[in-house]
Amino acid sequence: MVTIEHDCERTAAPVAAAIFDFDGVIIDSVHPDLLACSALYREYGGGELPVEWWAQEVCGQPDSYERLFSRLLAQASASAGAASQHTRAGLRRRLDELWEVYLTEDHVRLMPAVEEALDTLRAAGLPLAIASASNGRWVARWLRHYGLTQFFTAVVTCDDVPAKKPDPAVYLEALHRLGVPAEACVAFEDSHSGMAAARAAGVTVVAVPTPATRFLDHSHADAVLDDLSVVTPRWLAEVRRTAW
């Protein structure tokens, strides 16, 4: 975790709002997704899914599952010595079935310290938003399930914008709905594409990588946290000050 040092001679820049990615920051859908992808990889002859490759190429990346399918199809074709009988559509159908098994209430949990951080920020009167690459139905489902809907002034998903992360559209829309300037906001992200989107929108970026992605390089973030337990308005002001 990066520690934000207090400088008594400088006034911390005010923060007007905080914006949160959803999958991997609010809820842990990353591990269940890894379980589903790993099951698909085993079923279609790929052996054990290389977790580091998955974290780099699939997790949170645009067209991520197409990369997984391409790898499986290439391996199946090479091992058979001829054209594979597997199809991209078949892989997609099977992954959808595996998601039904793993992306459930038994597996999708809140990330550590989420409720405490949201309580603290809301009590301080700070507007909060979601900026997610997932669809609105998915986000609404888990916000309701965990009783978090009331925390967020704005919820922006891929249904609301023309392009997914790393395009900054979802962050720009969240900023518009919050009615605050980018330079007064702090964003929390777990993926490289999400951090790139927030950065392109002009927002201070805090990386909160999941256990599956902590080995990746997050040095381009303004701060890196193990979880949200240290997040308070004062901490946001400090990270905002050191970022500018």
C-alpha positions as CSV (number, residue, x, y, z in Angstrom):
1,M,0.0,0.0,0.0
2,V,1.2,3.5,-0.8
3,T,1.2,5.7,2.2
4,I,0.1,9.3,1.7
5,E,2.3,11.5,3.9
6,H,0.8,14.5,5.7
7,D,2.5,17.9,4.9
8,C,1.5,20.3,7.6
9,E,2.7,23.3,5.6
10,R,0.3,22.7,2.7
11,T,-3.5,22.7,2.6
12,A,-5.0,19.5,1.2
13,A,-6.9,20.1,-1.9
14,P,-10.7,19.6,-1.5
15,V,-12.4,16.6,-3.0
16,A,-15.9,17.2,-4.4
17,A,-16.8,13.5,-5.1
18,A,-15.6,10.0,-5.3
19,I,-16.2,7.6,-8.2
20,F,-16.0,3.8,-7.9
21,D,-15.5,1.1,-10.5
22,F,-17.9,-1.7,-9.7
23,D,-16.5,-5.2,-10.5
24,G,-13.4,-5.8,-8.4
25,V,-13.8,-2.6,-6.3
26,I,-17.3,-2.8,-4.9
27,I,-18.0,-6.5,-5.5
28,D,-15.6,-9.4,-6.0
29,S,-16.9,-10.8,-9.3
30,V,-13.3,-11.1,-10.4
31,H,-12.6,-14.4,-8.6
32,P,-15.8,-16.0,-9.7
33,D,-15.1,-14.9,-13.3
34,L,-11.6,-16.5,-13.0
35,L,-13.2,-19.7,-11.8
36,A,-15.6,-19.8,-14.8
37,C,-12.7,-19.0,-17.3
38,S,-10.6,-21.7,-15.6
39,A,-13.3,-24.3,-16.0
40,L,-13.8,-23.4,-19.6
41,Y,-10.0,-23.7,-20.2
42,R,-9.9,-27.1,-18.7
43,E,-13.0,-28.4,-20.5
44,Y,-11.7,-27.3,-23.9
45,G,-8.3,-28.9,-23.6
46,G,-6.2,-26.0,-22.5
47,G,-5.1,-27.5,-19.2
48,E,-4.8,-25.1,-16.3
49,L,-5.5,-21.5,-17.2
50,P,-2.3,-19.3,-16.8
51,V,-3.6,-16.9,-14.1
52,E,-0.9,-14.2,-14.9
53,W,-1.9,-14.3,-18.6
54,W,-5.6,-14.1,-17.6
55,A,-5.0,-11.1,-15.3
56,Q,-3.0,-9.3,-18.0
57,E,-5.1,-10.1,-21.1
58,V,-8.6,-10.9,-19.9
59,C,-9.4,-9.3,-16.6
60,G,-11.0,-5.9,-17.2
61,Q,-9.8,-5.7,-20.8
62,P,-11.9,-4.7,-23.8
63,D,-12.8,-7.7,-25.9
64,S,-11.2,-9.8,-23.2
65,Y,-13.1,-13.0,-23.6
66,E,-12.4,-13.0,-27.4
67,R,-8.8,-13.2,-26.4
68,L,-9.5,-16.2,-24.3
69,F,-11.5,-17.9,-27.0
70,S,-8.7,-17.2,-29.6
71,R,-6.1,-18.8,-27.3
72,L,-8.3,-21.9,-26.8
73,L,-9.1,-22.2,-30.5
74,A,-5.5,-21.9,-31.4
75,Q,-4.4,-24.5,-28.9
76,A,-7.2,-26.9,-29.9
77,S,-6.2,-26.6,-33.6
78,A,-2.6,-27.1,-32.9
79,S,-3.1,-30.2,-30.7
80,A,-5.5,-31.8,-33.3
81,G,-3.2,-31.1,-36.2
82,A,-6.1,-29.8,-38.1
83,A,-8.9,-27.3,-37.9
84,S,-10.6,-27.4,-34.5
85,Q,-14.1,-28.6,-34.1
86,H,-14.6,-26.0,-31.5
87,T,-16.2,-22.7,-32.4
88,R,-16.1,-19.2,-31.0
89,A,-19.9,-19.3,-30.6
90,G,-19.7,-22.6,-28.8
91,L,-17.1,-21.3,-26.4
92,R,-19.3,-18.2,-25.7
93,R,-22.3,-20.4,-25.0
94,R,-20.4,-22.6,-22.6
95,L,-18.8,-19.6,-20.8
96,D,-22.3,-18.1,-20.4
97,E,-23.4,-21.4,-18.7
98,L,-20.4,-21.4,-16.4
99,W,-21.1,-17.8,-15.4
100,E,-24.6,-19.0,-14.3
101,V,-22.8,-21.4,-12.0
102,Y,-20.1,-19.1,-10.6
103,L,-21.5,-15.5,-10.8
104,T,-24.0,-16.2,-8.1
105,E,-24.7,-15.1,-4.5
106,D,-22.6,-18.1,-3.3
107,H,-19.5,-16.6,-5.0
108,V,-20.0,-12.9,-5.6
109,R,-19.0,-11.1,-2.4
110,L,-18.5,-7.5,-1.3
111,M,-14.9,-6.4,-1.4
112,P,-13.3,-5.8,2.0
113,A,-14.2,-2.6,3.9
114,V,-16.6,-1.4,1.2
115,E,-19.5,-0.7,3.5
116,E,-17.3,1.1,6.0
117,A,-15.8,3.4,3.4
118,L,-19.1,4.2,1.8
119,D,-20.6,5.0,5.3
120,T,-17.7,7.2,6.2
121,L,-17.8,9.2,2.9
122,R,-21.6,9.6,2.9
123,A,-21.6,10.7,6.5
124,A,-19.2,13.5,5.4
125,G,-21.7,14.6,2.7
126,L,-19.5,13.5,-0.2
127,P,-21.4,12.6,-3.4
128,L,-20.5,9.1,-4.7
129,A,-20.9,7.6,-8.1
130,I,-20.4,4.2,-9.9
131,A,-18.6,4.2,-13.3
132,S,-18.8,0.6,-14.5
133,A,-18.0,-1.2,-17.8
134,S,-20.7,-3.7,-16.9
135,N,-24.4,-3.3,-17.9
136,G,-27.0,-1.6,-15.7
137,R,-28.9,-4.8,-14.9
138,W,-25.8,-6.4,-13.4
139,V,-24.9,-3.4,-11.4
140,A,-28.4,-2.8,-10.1
141,R,-28.7,-6.5,-9.1
142,W,-25.8,-6.4,-6.8
143,L,-26.4,-2.9,-5.4
144,R,-29.9,-4.1,-4.4
145,H,-28.6,-7.4,-3.1
146,Y,-26.0,-5.8,-0.8
147,G,-28.2,-2.8,0.1
148,L,-25.9,-0.2,-1.4
149,T,-28.1,1.6,-3.8
150,Q,-28.7,4.6,-1.4
151,F,-25.0,5.4,-1.3
152,F,-24.7,6.5,-4.9
153,T,-25.8,9.8,-6.4
154,A,-25.1,8.5,-9.9
155,V,-24.7,5.1,-11.4
156,V,-23.2,5.0,-14.9
157,T,-22.8,1.8,-16.8
158,C,-21.9,0.7,-20.3
159,D,-25.6,1.1,-21.2
160,D,-25.2,4.8,-20.8
161,V,-22.2,5.5,-22.9
162,P,-21.0,4.8,-26.5
163,A,-17.7,3.2,-25.6
164,K,-16.3,1.0,-22.8
165,K,-13.1,1.6,-20.8
166,P,-10.3,2.5,-21.5
167,D,-12.4,5.1,-23.2
168,P,-13.2,7.8,-20.6
169,A,-16.8,8.1,-21.6
170,V,-18.2,6.4,-18.5
171,Y,-16.2,8.7,-16.2
172,L,-17.1,11.8,-18.2
173,E,-20.8,10.9,-17.9
174,A,-20.4,10.3,-14.1
175,L,-18.7,13.7,-13.7
176,H,-21.6,15.3,-15.7
177,R,-24.2,13.7,-13.5
178,L,-22.4,14.6,-10.3
179,G,-21.9,18.2,-11.6
180,V,-18.3,18.4,-10.4
181,P,-15.0,19.0,-12.2
182,A,-12.7,16.1,-12.9
183,E,-9.8,17.7,-11.0
184,A,-11.9,17.6,-7.8
185,C,-12.7,13.9,-8.0
186,V,-10.9,10.7,-6.9
187,A,-11.6,7.4,-8.7
188,F,-11.1,3.8,-7.4
189,E,-10.2,1.2,-10.0
190,D,-8.8,-2.3,-10.1
191,S,-7.9,-2.8,-13.8
192,H,-5.5,-1.2,-16.1
193,S,-8.2,-0.3,-18.6
194,G,-10.3,1.3,-15.8
195,M,-7.3,3.3,-14.5
196,A,-6.6,4.5,-18.1
197,A,-10.3,5.6,-18.5
198,A,-10.2,7.6,-15.2
199,R,-6.9,9.1,-16.0
200,A,-8.1,10.2,-19.5
201,A,-11.1,11.9,-17.9
202,G,-8.7,13.9,-15.7
203,V,-9.6,12.2,-12.4
204,T,-7.1,11.3,-9.6
205,V,-6.7,7.5,-9.7
206,V,-6.4,5.1,-6.8
207,A,-5.7,1.5,-7.7
208,V,-7.3,-1.2,-5.6
209,P,-6.1,-4.4,-7.3
210,T,-7.7,-7.7,-6.5
211,P,-5.7,-10.7,-5.3
212,A,-5.7,-12.0,-8.9
213,T,-4.1,-8.8,-10.3
214,R,-1.9,-7.5,-7.5
215,F,1.3,-8.6,-9.3
216,L,0.6,-6.3,-12.2
217,D,2.3,-2.9,-12.4
218,H,0.1,-0.2,-10.9
219,S,2.8,2.5,-10.6
220,H,0.9,4.8,-13.0
221,A,-1.9,5.2,-10.3
222,D,-1.6,8.1,-7.9
223,A,-1.9,5.7,-5.0
224,V,-2.3,1.9,-4.5
225,L,-4.4,0.3,-1.7
226,D,-4.9,-3.2,-0.5
227,D,-8.5,-2.4,0.3
228,L,-10.7,0.6,1.1
229,S,-10.2,0.5,4.9
230,V,-8.1,3.7,5.0
231,V,-10.5,5.7,2.8
232,T,-11.9,8.8,4.6
233,P,-12.5,12.4,3.3
234,R,-9.1,13.4,4.8
235,W,-7.3,10.6,3.1
236,L,-9.0,11.6,-0.2
237,A,-7.9,15.1,0.2
238,E,-4.3,14.0,0.9
239,V,-4.1,11.7,-2.2
240,R,-5.7,14.5,-4.3
241,R,-3.1,17.0,-3.0
242,T,-0.2,14.8,-3.8
243,A,-1.5,13.9,-7.2
244,W,-1.5,17.5,-8.4
